[in-house]
Amino acid sequence: MPRRNRSESVDWPDLPFAAWSDTAATLHMWSQIVGKVRLVQTPWTNHSWHVPLYLTARGLGTSPIPYGGTSFEIDFDFLEHQLVIQASGGARRLVPLEPRSVADFYAAVLGGLAALGFDLRIHTTPNEVPDAIPFEQDTQHHHYDREYVTRFWRALLQVDRVFKEFRARFIGKCSPVHFFWGSFDLAVTRFSGREAPPHPGGVPNLPDRVAREAYSHEVSSAGFWPGGSGVDHAAFYSYAYPAPAGFSTSRVRPAAASWSSALGEFLLPYDEVRTAASPDEVLLEFLQSTYEAAAKGADWNRAALEREFATRR
C-alpha cells in the first residue's frame, strides 16, 4: 500500500485560510455566543479561565455550566454538525450547524436554552474584534462549510494533544489548554510566579480591567489560530508579557519560525508543522525554544518550574 503523503494527512489536514475565512468568521461569532453563556453563569476565575471552550471527541464544548441547583452544557458537534444543549435532567435541544446568520443562530441558542428552563441574558457585542456587530443584528456572517469546519477541528485535536504534552513538562502555574472564543485560538500559558507591570489594555471591545487581570503576572504563552489579524494562513504563535530585552531577536527553532513586529510574537506557519516528517517534534521544538527565550531573558527560576517529561504509563 503506498504511504500517504503528509500533505494529505487526515490528522494534520490542509487548512488554507482563504478557502474558509468566511466560515471561520461566522464560527467565531457563534463560539462567542456560546462562550458568553458560560461567562455569565460561571464564577470568575483568574485570567478569565472560566470562559474558554475545550476540545471534545466531536468538537468544542463548555463543560458543565451551573444554573441554580442544576446544570447544562453546550457542545459544538463537528461530526453531525449540530449544537447540542444538554440539561443535567436529561432533556436537550439541538441547533443545526448550517449556513445561517449570526442573528438567527443567536435566537436559536437563547430560545433552546429558554425551552429547557434556562432564562439567560448575555452582552451581545462581540469581544476582541473591531467594528463589532451585535449578535442580534448580524446578518453579515452566515457561512458554514462543513468540510473546513471538520478540518479545523481535526487540526485542533492534534494541537491540543501536543500542547498538553508541552504543558506536562511544567510544574509551575500553568493554564489549561483551552480555546478562547474572543481571539478564536487554542492557547496554553506558563507563569513565572512574579507580578507583571500593568497591561496597557486597548484590545478592541474588551474592558481594560479584563486585559490587566489576564496579564497580572509574567507569562510565556503559545497558541494556534486559523488565520486573520493580518496573517493569511493558519499559524502557531508564542509571546512573552512583558517581553524581556532581546526577546524579539532570540534564535528560536525551527528555522521557519520568525518574529512578527506587527503582532509582537513569534510565528510558525501551520503548514511547516503538518508537512513535516514528525509534526509533533517540530511543534514541540517551537514551543520549547520560544519558552526558553522568554524564561532565560526574564531570568525565571527554571529549576523550580520545570521537570523532565514524565513517561506515559
For each residue, the residues with C-beta under 8 A, 3 or more apart:
1:
2:
3:
4: 8 9
5: 8 9
6: 9 12 274 275 276 277
7: 14 274 275
8: 4 5 14
9: 4 5 6 12 13 274
10: 13 154
11: 154 157 158
12: 6 9 155 158 273 274 279
13: 9 10 151 154 155 274
14: 7 8 151 271 274
15: 20 148 151 152 155 226 234 270 274
16: 19 20 233
17: 20 21 24 226 227 228 232 233 234
18: 21 232
19: 16 145 148
20: 15 16 17 23 24 145 148 149 151 152 226
21: 17 18 24 25 227 228
22: 25 26 141 143
23: 20 26 27 143 144 145 148 149
24: 17 20 21 27 28 148 152 184 226 227 228
25: 21 22 28 29 141 143
26: 22 23 29 30 102 141 142 143 144
27: 23 24 30 31 144 149 152
28: 24 25 31 32 129 181 184
29: 25 26 32 33 102 105 126 135 138 141
30: 26 27 33 34 76 83 97 102 105
31: 27 28 34 35 53 60 76 179 181 184
32: 28 29 35 36 126 127 135 181 182
33: 29 30 36 37 102 105 106 109 122 135
34: 30 31 37 38 53 62 74 76 83 109 181
35: 31 32 38 39 51 52 53 62 181 182
36: 32 33 39 40 122 123
37: 33 34 40 41 62 65 74 109 113 120 122
38: 34 35 41 42 50 51 53 62 65 74
39: 35 36 42 50 51 122
40: 36 37 120 121 122
41: 37 38 65 66 67 120
42: 38 39 45 50 51 65 66
43: 50
44: 48 50
45: 42 48 49 50
46: 49 213 216
47: 175 189 213 214 216
48: 44 45 51 52 180 210 213 214
49: 45 46 52 175 176 178
50: 38 39 42 43 44 45
51: 35 38 39 42 48 180 181 182
52: 35 48 49 176 178 179 180 181
53: 31 34 35 38 60 61 62 76 178 179 181
54: 60 61 62 63 176 178 179
55: 60 156 157 160 177 179 186
56: 59 60 61 75
57:
58: 75 77 78 79 80
59: 56 75 76 77 78 79 153
60: 31 53 54 55 56 75 76 78 153 156 179
61: 53 54 56 73 74 75 76
62: 34 35 37 38 53 54 65 73 74 75
63: 54 73
64: 71 72 73 88
65: 37 38 41 42 62 71 72 73 74
66: 41 42 70 71
67: 41 70 71 72 118
68:
69:
70: 66 67 87 88 89
71: 64 65 66 67 87 88
72: 64 65 67 85 86 87 88 113 116 118
73: 61 62 63 64 65 85 86
74: 34 37 38 61 62 65 83 84 85 86 109
75: 56 58 59 60 61 62 83 84 86
76: 30 31 34 53 59 60 61 83 97
77: 58 59 80 81 82 83 84 97
78: 58 59 60 81 97 149 150 152 153
79: 58 59 150
80: 58 77
81: 77 78 96 97 98 144 146 149
82: 77 94 95 96 97
83: 30 34 74 75 76 77 94 95 96 97 109 112
84: 74 75 77 92 93 94
85: 72 73 74 92 93 94 95 109 112 113 116
86: 72 73 74 75 92
87: 70 71 72 90 91 92 116 117 118
88: 64 70 71 72
89: 70
90: 87
91: 87 116
92: 84 85 86 87 116
93: 84 85 112 113 115 116
94: 82 83 84 85 112
95: 82 83 85 105 108 109 112
96: 81 82 83 100
97: 30 76 77 78 81 82 83 144 146 149
98: 81 144
99: 142 143 144
100: 96 104 105 108 142 144
101: 104 105 138 139 140 141 142
102: 26 29 30 33 105 106 133 135 138 139 140 141 142
103: 106 107 135 136 137 138 139
104: 100 101 107 108 142
105: 29 30 33 95 100 101 102 108 109 135
106: 33 102 103 109 110 124 135 136 138
107: 103 104 110 111 136
108: 95 100 104 105 111 112
109: 33 34 37 74 83 85 95 105 106 112 113
110: 106 107 113 114 120 122
111: 107 108 114 115
112: 83 85 93 94 95 108 109 115 116
113: 37 72 85 93 109 110 116 118 119 120
114: 110 111 117 118 119 120
115: 93 111 112
116: 72 85 87 91 92 93 112 113
117: 87 114
118: 67 72 87 113 114
119: 113 114
120: 37 40 41 110 113 114
121: 40
122: 33 36 37 39 40 110
123: 36
124: 106 134 135 136
125: 132 134 205
126: 29 32 129 132 133 134 135 205
127: 32 132 182 205 206
128: 182 183 203 204 205 206
129: 28 126 132 204 205
130: 204 205
131:
132: 125 126 127 129 204 205
133: 102 126 137 138 140 141
134: 124 125 126 137 138
135: 29 32 33 102 103 105 106 124 126 138
136: 103 106 107 124
137: 103 133 134
138: 29 101 102 103 106 133 134 135 141
139: 101 102 103 142
140: 101 102 133
141: 22 25 26 29 101 102 133 138
142: 26 99 100 101 102 104 139
143: 22 23 25 26 99
144: 23 26 27 81 97 98 99 100 149
145: 19 20 23 148 149
146: 81 97 149 150
147: 150 151
148: 15 19 20 23 24 145 151 152
149: 20 23 27 78 81 97 144 145 146 152 153
150: 78 79 146 147 153 154
151: 13 14 15 20 147 148 154 155
152: 15 20 24 27 78 148 149 155 156 226
153: 59 60 78 149 150 156 157
154: 10 11 13 150 151 157 158
155: 12 13 15 151 152 158 159 224 234 270 274
156: 55 60 152 153 159 160 179 186 224
157: 11 55 153 154 160 161
158: 11 12 154 155 161 162 279
159: 155 156 162 163 186 224 236 283
160: 55 156 157 163 164 177 186
161: 157 158 164 165
162: 158 159 165 166 279 280 283 284 287
163: 159 160 166 167 177 186 188 222 224 287
164: 160 161 167 168 177 188
165: 161 162 168 169 280 284 309
166: 162 163 169 170 188 222 284 287 288
167: 163 164 170 174 177 188
168: 164 165 309 310
169: 165 166 306 307 308 309
170: 166 167 174 190 305 306 307
171: 305 306 307
172: 190 191 192 193 304 305 306
173: 190 191 193 217
174: 167 170 188 189 190 191
175: 47 49 178 187 188 189 190
176: 49 52 54 188
177: 55 160 163 164 167 186 187 188
178: 49 52 53 54 175 186 187 188
179: 31 52 53 54 55 60 156 185 186 187
180: 48 51 52 183 184 185 186 187
181: 28 31 32 34 35 51 52 53 184
182: 32 35 51 127 128 206
183: 128 180 187 225
184: 24 28 31 180 181 225 226 228
185: 179 180 223 224 225 237
186: 55 156 159 160 163 177 178 179 180 223 224 225
187: 175 177 178 179 180 183 221 222 223 224
188: 163 164 166 167 174 175 176 177 178 221 222 223
189: 47 174 175 219 220 221 222
190: 170 172 173 174 175 219 220 221 291 305
191: 172 173 174 217 218 219
192: 172 217 218 219 220 295 298 300 301 305
193: 172 173 217 218 301 305
194: 217 218
195: 216 217 218
196: 199 215 216 217 218 219 241 242
197: 242
198: 212
199: 196 208 211 212 214 215 216 241
200:
201: 206 208 211 212
202: 208 211
203: 128 206 208 211
204: 128 129 130 132
205: 125 126 127 128 129 130 132
206: 127 128 182 201 203 210 211
207: 210 211
208: 199 201 202 203 211 212
209: 212 213
210: 48 206 207 213 214
211: 199 201 202 203 206 207 208 214 215
212: 198 199 201 208 209 215 216
213: 46 47 48 209 210 216
214: 47 48 199 210 211
215: 196 199 211 212 219 241
216: 46 47 195 196 199 212 213
217: 173 191 192 193 194 195 196
218: 191 192 193 194 195 196 240 241 242 298 300
219: 189 190 191 192 196 215 240 241
220: 189 190 192 238 239 240 290 291 294 295
221: 187 188 189 190 238 239 240 241
222: 163 166 187 188 189 236 237 238 286 287 290 291
223: 185 186 187 188 236 237 238
224: 155 156 159 163 185 186 187 234 235 236 237 270
225: 183 184 185 186 228 234 235 237
226: 15 17 20 24 152 184 234
227: 17 21 24 231 232 233 234 235
228: 17 21 24 184 225 231
229: 263
230: 262 263
231: 227 228 235 260 263 267
232: 17 18 227
233: 16 17 227 269 270 271
234: 15 17 155 224 225 226 227 269 270 271
235: 224 225 227 231 267 268 269 270
236: 159 222 223 224 267 268 269 270 273 283 286 287
237: 185 222 223 224 225 263 265 266 267 268
238: 220 221 222 223 252 265 266 286 287 290 291 294
239: 220 221 243 263 264 265 266
240: 218 219 220 221 243 244 247 293 294 297 298
241: 196 199 215 218 219 221
242: 196 197 218 298
243: 239 240 247 248 264 294 297
244: 240 247 294 297 298
245: 297
246: 249 250 297
247: 240 243 244 250 293 294 297
248: 243 259 261 264
249: 246 259
250: 246 247 290 293 297
251: 289 293
252: 238 257 266 286 289 290 293
253: 257 285 286 289
254: 257 268 272 282 285 286
255:
256: 268 269 272
257: 252 253 254 266 267 268 286 289 290
258: 266 267
259: 248 249 265 266 267
260: 231 263 264 265 266 267
261: 248 264
262: 230
263: 229 230 231 237 239 260 267
264: 239 243 248 260 261
265: 237 238 239 259 260
266: 237 238 239 252 257 258 259 260 286 290
267: 231 235 236 237 257 258 259 260 263
268: 235 236 237 254 256 257 272 273 283 286
269: 233 234 235 236 256 272 273
270: 15 155 224 233 234 235 236 273 274
271: 14 233 234 274 275
272: 254 256 268 269 275 276 282
273: 12 236 268 269 270 276 279 282 283 286
274: 6 7 9 12 13 14 15 155 270 271 279
275: 6 7 271 272
276: 6 272 273 279 281 282
277: 6
278: 281 282
279: 12 158 162 273 274 276 282 283
280: 162 165 283 284
281: 276 278 284 285
282: 254 272 273 276 278 279 285 286
283: 159 162 236 268 273 279 280 286 287
284: 162 165 166 280 281 287 288
285: 253 254 281 282 288 289
286: 222 236 238 252 253 254 257 266 268 273 282 283 289 290
287: 162 163 166 222 236 238 283 284 290 291
288: 166 284 285 291 292
289: 251 252 253 257 285 286 292 293
290: 220 222 238 250 252 257 266 286 287 293 294
291: 190 220 222 238 287 288 294 295
292: 288 289 295 296
293: 240 247 250 251 252 289 290 296 297
294: 220 238 240 243 244 247 290 291 297 298 300
295: 192 220 291 292 298 300 302 305
296: 292 293 299 300 302
297: 240 243 244 245 246 247 250 293 294
298: 192 218 240 242 244 294 295
299: 296
300: 192 218 294 295 296 305
301: 192 193 304 305
302: 295 296 305 306
303: 306
304: 172 301
305: 170 171 172 190 192 193 295 300 301 302
306: 169 170 171 172 302 303
307: 169 170 171 310
308: 169
309: 165 168 169
310: 168 307
311:
312:
313:
